């Protein structure tokens, strides 16, 4: 399938655009390092600053000599069971050698049982990879440095080939970042349906809740609402289902009657409460307890004479 170049318009660009003009390599180098930094900084999760990551690459690159050696080192470093592969490879080779050992000077008997067993074990072994976005960005930085050195030496062809490997690793880092962010978003959204159902149950309880004399502050009000939910089997089931979801099966020493009031407080208080309709109902209940302390003080004064 034939393609044709589009006419180039405006100043030179830093990326290939199928025009009759190729990108300016110096601009391409600048844009590439900006992309590396963007992928690193936009996550805001890395324990290393971008300068520290860059310094780490420079230190290891000086030791290894070039970007390809850096990439091989980083690849081997991410394989957590590489030694198992190496040991099994050696064992398979030894079993093969042992299986063809001559039994006598005239006959050679092949006993492949041990060799076959080890070969099957080797085939079943899976790589265990532990890789982070920064690991891949380090390799991209190493190739970028090599590309820049080639450009300064006047070798634009080598610089372009190094940038190809740099952008290959940038693509992997970008995909890892997107996967990571998607999982994080899914984690934030997981349980929202159950939480909304629980919020509905809390609202029902609040609408039928009576503020008694024993409730003289908001914390006791939150505890009272929780106790009322636990007393009703239908609401208790929703409450305990949500609690099991957010605790992720972890055993806690504190009962739910102690833990949930604190969570509920974050739903109904603050400038931007999570559930405004709950916050309004809670405020109505809280206003009923503001008068209680004053009444008790009058009773105490009368009792004291």
Rosetta blueprint (number, residue, H / E / L):
1 X L
2 X L
3 X L
4 X L
5 X L
6 X E
7 X L
8 X L
9 X L
10 X L
11 X L
12 X L
13 X L
14 X L
15 X L
16 X L
17 X L
18 X L
19 X E
20 X L
21 X L
22 X L
23 X L
24 X L
25 X H
26 X H
27 X H
28 X H
29 X H
30 X H
31 X H
32 X H
33 X H
34 X H
35 X H
36 X H
37 X H
38 X H
39 X H
40 X H
41 X H
42 X H
43 X H
44 X L
45 X L
46 X L
47 X L
48 X L
49 X L
50 X H
51 X H
52 X H
53 X H
54 X H
55 X H
56 X H
57 X H
58 X H
59 X H
60 X H
61 X H
62 X H
63 X H
64 X H
65 X L
66 X L
67 X H
68 X H
69 X H
70 X H
71 X H
72 X H
73 X H
74 X H
75 X H
76 X H
77 X H
78 X H
79 X E
80 X L
81 X L
82 X H
83 X H
84 X H
85 X H
86 X H
87 X H
88 X H
89 X H
90 X H
91 X H
92 X H
93 X H
94 X H
95 X H
96 X H
97 X H
98 X H
99 X H
100 X L
101 X L
102 X E
103 X L
104 X L
105 X L
106 X L
107 X L
108 X E
109 X L
110 X L
111 X L
112 X L
113 X H
114 X H
115 X H
116 X H
117 X H
118 X H
119 X H
120 X H
121 X H
122 X H
123 X H
124 X H
125 X L
126 X L
127 X L
128 X L
129 X E
130 X L
131 X L
132 X L
133 X H
134 X H
135 X H
136 X H
137 X H
138 X H
139 X H
140 X H
141 X H
142 X H
143 X H
144 X H
145 X H
146 X H
147 X H
148 X H
149 X H
150 X H
151 X H
152 X H
153 X L
154 X L
155 X L
156 X H
157 X H
158 X H
159 X H
160 X H
161 X H
162 X H
163 X H
164 X H
165 X H
166 X H
167 X H
168 X H
169 X H
170 X H
171 X H
172 X H
173 X H
174 X H
175 X H
176 X H
177 X H
178 X H
179 X H
180 X H
181 X H
182 X H
183 X H
184 X H
185 X H
186 X H
187 X H
188 X H
189 X H
190 X L
191 X L
192 X H
193 X H
194 X H
195 X H
196 X H
197 X H
198 X H
199 X H
200 X H
201 X H
202 X H
203 X H
204 X H
205 X H
206 X H
207 X H
208 X L
209 X L
210 X L
211 X L
212 X L
213 X L
214 X L
215 X L
216 X L
217 X L
218 X H
219 X H
220 X H
221 X H
222 X H
223 X H
224 X H
225 X H
226 X H
227 X H
228 X H
229 X H
230 X H
231 X H
232 X L
233 X H
234 X H
235 X H
236 X H
237 X H
238 X H
239 X H
240 X H
241 X H
242 X H
243 X H
244 X H
245 X H
246 X H
247 X H
248 X L
249 X L
250 X L
251 X L
252 X L
253 X L
254 X L
255 X L
256 X H
257 X H
258 X H
259 X H
260 X H
261 X H
262 X H
263 X H
264 X H
265 X H
266 X H
267 X H
268 X H
269 X L
270 X L
271 X L
272 X L
273 X L
274 X L
275 X L
276 X H
277 X H
278 X H
279 X H
280 X H
281 X H
282 X H
283 X H
284 X H
285 X H
286 X H
287 X H
288 X H
289 X H
290 X L
291 X L
292 X H
293 X H
294 X H
295 X H
296 X H
297 X H
298 X H
299 X H
300 X H
301 X H
302 X H
303 X H
304 X L
305 X L
